Amino acid sequence: AVAASPVVIWKDWSAIAFAGIAGMVLERKGGAFMKTLSAPILAILIGMAFTNLNLTSPTSIVATVVNNYLLV
């Protein structure tokens, strides 16, 4: 496997951290629908949106860590 540059790894971790924070803020400050979804679900949806918009790579080592350890 090709090693990813530190910049790409930090960019992906920053995007995941932002998705988690945004999920918590949306749950707390959002409407009734946002409160029903809960912060973890909102964070996952935001993270998926980042990947679909090519802001993060689905094949990066960060995505592997998240999928194998955090979302199990």
Phi and psi in degrees as GROMACS dihedral restraints (atoms count N, CA, C in turn):
[ dihedral_restraints ]
;  ai    aj    ak    al  type     phi  dphi    fc
    3     4     5     6     1   -85.5    20    10
    4     5     6     7     1   132.0    20    10
    6     7     8     9     1   -72.6    20    10
    7     8     9    10     1   135.5    20    10
    9    10    11    12     1   -82.3    20    10
   10    11    12    13     1   151.4    20    10
   12    13    14    15     1   -72.3    20    10
   13    14    15    16     1   152.0    20    10
   15    16    17    18     1   -58.9    20    10
   16    17    18    19     1   -31.4    20    10
   18    19    20    21     1   -64.3    20    10
   19    20    21    22     1   -43.7    20    10
   21    22    23    24     1   -65.7    20    10
   22    23    24    25     1   -41.7    20    10
   24    25    26    27     1   -63.5    20    10
   25    26    27    28     1   -45.4    20    10
   27    28    29    30     1   -67.2    20    10
   28    29    30    31     1   -34.8    20    10
   30    31    32    33     1   -63.3    20    10
   31    32    33    34     1   -43.4    20    10
   33    34    35    36     1   -66.6    20    10
   34    35    36    37     1   -44.0    20    10
   36    37    38    39     1   -64.0    20    10
   37    38    39    40     1   -37.7    20    10
   39    40    41    42     1   -64.3    20    10
   40    41    42    43     1   -40.6    20    10
   42    43    44    45     1   -64.5    20    10
   43    44    45    46     1   -39.1    20    10
   45    46    47    48     1   -67.8    20    10
   46    47    48    49     1   -41.5    20    10
   48    49    50    51     1   -63.4    20    10
   49    50    51    52     1   -41.6    20    10
   51    52    53    54     1   -62.7    20    10
   52    53    54    55     1   -41.1    20    10
   54    55    56    57     1   -61.9    20    10
   55    56    57    58     1   -40.2    20    10
   57    58    59    60     1   -65.6    20    10
   58    59    60    61     1   -43.9    20    10
   60    61    62    63     1   -66.1    20    10
   61    62    63    64     1   -42.8    20    10
   63    64    65    66     1   -62.6    20    10
   64    65    66    67     1   -38.0    20    10
   66    67    68    69     1   -61.9    20    10
   67    68    69    70     1   -42.5    20    10
   69    70    71    72     1   -66.2    20    10
   70    71    72    73     1   -41.8    20    10
   72    73    74    75     1   -66.1    20    10
   73    74    75    76     1   -43.5    20    10
   75    76    77    78     1   -63.6    20    10
   76    77    78    79     1   -37.5    20    10
   78    79    80    81     1   -65.5    20    10
   79    80    81    82     1   -41.7    20    10
   81    82    83    84     1   -75.2    20    10
   82    83    84    85     1   -42.8    20    10
   84    85    86    87     1  -102.0    20    10
   85    86    87    88     1   -11.4    20    10
   87    88    89    90     1   -77.3    20    10
   88    89    90    91     1  -178.5    20    10
   90    91    92    93     1   -78.9    20    10
   91    92    93    94     1  -168.1    20    10
   93    94    95    96     1   -62.8    20    10
   94    95    96    97     1   -36.4    20    10
   96    97    98    99     1   -65.7    20    10
   97    98    99   100     1   -40.8    20    10
   99   100   101   102     1   -65.9    20    10
  100   101   102   103     1   -37.2    20    10
  102   103   104   105     1   -69.0    20    10
  103   104   105   106     1   -30.9    20    10
  105   106   107   108     1   -69.0    20    10
  106   107   108   109     1   -36.8    20    10
  108   109   110   111     1   -70.0    20    10
  109   110   111   112     1   -35.4    20    10
  111   112   113   114     1    80.9    20    10
  112   113   114   115     1   155.3    20    10
  114   115   116   117     1   -61.6    20    10
  115   116   117   118     1   -44.1    20    10
  117   118   119   120     1   -62.0    20    10
  118   119   120   121     1   -40.1    20    10
  120   121   122   123     1   -67.0    20    10
  121   122   123   124     1   -42.0    20    10
  123   124   125   126     1   -63.0    20    10
  124   125   126   127     1   -40.3    20    10
  126   127   128   129     1   -64.0    20    10
  127   128   129   130     1   -41.2    20    10
  129   130   131   132     1   -63.7    20    10
  130   131   132   133     1   -43.6    20    10
  132   133   134   135     1   -63.4    20    10
  133   134   135   136     1   -40.0    20    10
  135   136   137   138     1   -66.8    20    10
  136   137   138   139     1   -42.6    20    10
  138   139   140   141     1   -61.1    20    10
  139   140   141   142     1   -40.1    20    10
  141   142   143   144     1   -65.0    20    10
  142   143   144   145     1   -37.5    20    10
  144   145   146   147     1   -64.3    20    10
  145   146   147   148     1   -40.0    20    10
  147   148   149   150     1   -59.6    20    10
  148   149   150   151     1   -42.2    20    10
  150   151   152   153     1   -67.6    20    10
  151   152   153   154     1   -41.7    20    10
  153   154   155   156     1   -66.7    20    10
  154   155   156   157     1   -27.7    20    10
  156   157   158   159     1   -89.2    20    10
  157   158   159   160     1     7.5    20    10
  159   160   161   162     1    61.4    20    10
  160   161   162   163     1    28.1    20    10
  162   163   164   165     1   -81.4    20    10
  163   164   165   166     1   -28.4    20    10
  165   166   167   168     1  -129.1    20    10
  166   167   168   169     1   156.8    20    10
  168   169   170   171     1   -96.3    20    10
  169   170   171   172     1   132.5    20    10
  171   172   173   174     1   -71.8    20    10
  172   173   174   175     1   -12.6    20    10
  174   175   176   177     1  -104.8    20    10
  175   176   177   178     1     7.5    20    10
  177   178   179   180     1   -74.2    20    10
  178   179   180   181     1   162.2    20    10
  180   181   182   183     1   -64.2    20    10
  181   182   183   184     1   -29.8    20    10
  183   184   185   186     1   -66.3    20    10
  184   185   186   187     1   -43.2    20    10
  186   187   188   189     1   -63.2    20    10
  187   188   189   190     1   -37.2    20    10
  189   190   191   192     1   -64.1    20    10
  190   191   192   193     1   -44.4    20    10
  192   193   194   195     1   -62.1    20    10
  193   194   195   196     1   -45.9    20    10
  195   196   197   198     1   -62.6    20    10
  196   197   198   199     1   -46.9    20    10
  198   199   200   201     1   -68.9    20    10
  199   200   201   202     1   -37.1    20    10
  201   202   203   204     1   -84.6    20    10
  202   203   204   205     1   -27.7    20    10
  204   205   206   207     1  -117.7    20    10
  205   206   207   208     1   -37.7    20    10
  207   208   209   210     1   -90.2    20    10
  208   209   210   211     1   -31.4    20    10
  210   211   212   213     1  -102.6    20    10
  211   212   213   214     1    15.0    20    10
